[in-house]
Amino acid sequence: MSSQAQQASMAQDGATVRRPYVRPISKTSWFMTHSRYKHYMLHEISSLFVAIYAVILIVGLFRLGSGPAAWQGWLDAVTSPIGILFSLAAFVFSIIHATAWFKAVPQAMRLMRGGEVVPGNLIIGVHYVVWAVVSLFVLILAGVA
């Protein structure tokens, strides 16, 4: 017997039909109701900026292989004020994206040392140390540090 048929028979018997409570959720701003949802959406938006920046760098590699004029055009585009603003925004979003992934690592990867689980804070801390060392290495190669 379908649920509609059951409800109809209950209504004929005089029993009340009880419908489940459905919480109203906004289709456009559901993520603004809780800080955890806001962090989730910020992480998702940051991935878009990281992906777009990666595509821009790949286009730069293709332009580099296309000759000096194409390379200069790409350099002019990324060093324009809009290109610099986008690079700064992508840098900020890449930091947000990386820190969100670092926080997720202990849940995704349980490391065992002997018979004990390695604490999550230690795993996260090691990720930050490796990030700092690699960043310093890149800055030394670039001649900045």
C-alpha positions as CSV (number, residue, x, y, z in Angstrom):
1,M,0.0,0.0,0.0
2,S,1.4,3.4,-1.0
3,S,1.9,6.2,1.6
4,Q,-0.9,8.2,-0.1
5,A,-3.3,5.3,0.2
6,Q,-2.3,4.9,3.9
7,Q,-2.9,8.5,4.6
8,A,-6.3,8.4,2.9
9,S,-7.3,5.4,4.9
10,M,-6.1,7.0,8.1
11,A,-8.0,10.2,7.3
12,Q,-11.2,8.1,6.8
13,D,-10.7,6.3,10.1
14,G,-10.5,9.7,11.9
15,A,-6.8,9.5,12.7
16,T,-4.8,12.6,12.1
17,V,-2.2,12.5,9.4
18,R,1.1,13.7,10.6
19,R,3.5,15.2,8.1
20,P,7.2,15.4,8.9
21,Y,8.7,18.8,9.7
22,V,10.7,20.1,6.8
23,R,13.2,22.9,7.9
24,P,13.2,25.7,5.4
25,I,16.6,26.1,3.8
26,S,17.5,29.0,1.5
27,K,18.8,27.7,-1.8
28,T,21.2,30.6,-2.3
29,S,22.6,31.5,1.2
30,W,22.4,28.2,3.2
31,F,26.1,28.5,3.9
32,M,25.7,31.8,5.7
33,T,23.8,30.1,8.6
34,H,26.8,28.5,10.4
35,S,30.5,29.4,10.6
36,R,31.5,25.8,9.6
37,Y,29.6,26.2,6.4
38,K,31.3,29.5,5.7
39,H,34.7,28.0,6.1
40,Y,33.7,25.2,3.8
41,M,32.5,27.6,1.1
42,L,35.6,29.7,1.5
43,H,37.7,26.6,0.9
44,E,35.7,25.7,-2.2
45,I,36.0,29.2,-3.6
46,S,39.7,29.2,-2.9
47,S,40.1,26.1,-5.1
48,L,38.7,28.1,-8.0
49,F,41.3,30.8,-7.7
50,V,44.1,28.2,-7.3
51,A,42.9,26.4,-10.4
52,I,42.6,29.6,-12.5
53,Y,46.1,30.6,-11.4
54,A,47.5,27.2,-12.4
55,V,45.8,27.5,-15.8
56,I,47.4,31.0,-16.2
57,L,50.9,29.5,-15.4
58,I,50.3,26.7,-17.9
59,V,49.3,29.2,-20.6
60,G,52.6,31.0,-19.7
61,L,54.5,27.9,-20.5
62,F,52.8,27.5,-23.8
63,R,53.5,31.2,-24.6
64,L,57.2,30.7,-23.6
65,G,57.4,27.9,-26.2
66,S,55.6,30.0,-28.9
67,G,58.3,32.6,-29.1
68,P,59.5,36.0,-27.7
69,A,56.5,38.0,-28.8
70,A,54.0,35.6,-27.3
71,W,56.0,35.4,-24.1
72,Q,56.2,39.2,-23.8
73,G,52.4,39.5,-24.3
74,W,51.9,37.0,-21.5
75,L,54.3,38.9,-19.3
76,D,52.6,42.2,-20.0
77,A,49.2,40.6,-19.1
78,V,50.4,39.2,-15.8
79,T,52.3,42.3,-14.8
80,S,49.4,44.6,-15.5
81,P,47.5,46.1,-12.5
82,I,44.7,43.6,-12.9
83,G,47.1,40.7,-13.3
84,I,48.9,41.7,-10.1
85,L,45.7,42.1,-8.2
86,F,44.6,38.7,-9.3
87,S,48.0,37.2,-8.4
88,L,47.7,38.7,-4.9
89,A,44.1,37.3,-4.5
90,A,45.2,33.9,-5.8
91,F,48.1,34.0,-3.3
92,V,45.8,34.7,-0.3
93,F,43.3,32.0,-1.5
94,S,46.2,29.5,-2.0
95,I,47.2,30.1,1.7
96,I,43.6,29.5,2.7
97,H,43.3,26.4,0.6
98,A,46.6,25.0,1.9
99,T,45.8,25.6,5.5
100,A,42.4,23.9,5.1
101,W,44.0,20.9,3.6
102,F,46.6,20.8,6.4
103,K,43.8,20.7,8.9
104,A,42.1,17.8,7.1
105,V,45.2,15.6,6.8
106,P,44.9,14.0,10.3
107,Q,41.3,12.8,9.5
108,A,42.3,11.5,6.1
109,M,45.6,9.9,7.1
110,R,46.1,8.1,10.4
111,L,49.8,7.5,11.0
112,M,50.9,4.8,13.4
113,R,54.2,5.0,15.2
114,G,54.7,1.7,17.0
115,G,51.4,0.9,18.4
116,E,50.2,4.5,18.9
117,V,48.5,6.9,16.6
118,V,50.6,10.0,15.8
119,P,48.8,13.1,17.2
120,G,47.0,15.2,14.6
121,N,48.7,18.5,15.8
122,L,52.1,16.9,15.1
123,I,51.1,16.0,11.6
124,I,49.8,19.5,10.9
125,G,52.9,21.1,12.4
126,V,55.2,19.0,10.2
127,H,53.2,20.1,7.1
128,Y,53.7,23.7,8.1
129,V,57.5,23.2,8.7
130,V,57.9,21.5,5.3
131,W,55.9,24.3,3.7
132,A,58.2,27.0,5.3
133,V,61.3,25.1,4.3
134,V,60.2,24.7,0.7
135,S,59.1,28.4,0.5
136,L,62.5,29.5,1.9
137,F,64.3,27.3,-0.7
138,V,62.2,28.8,-3.5
139,L,62.9,32.3,-2.3
140,I,66.7,31.6,-2.2
141,L,66.5,30.2,-5.7
142,A,64.7,33.3,-6.9
143,G,67.3,35.5,-5.3
144,V,64.9,37.2,-2.9
145,A,66.1,35.8,0.4
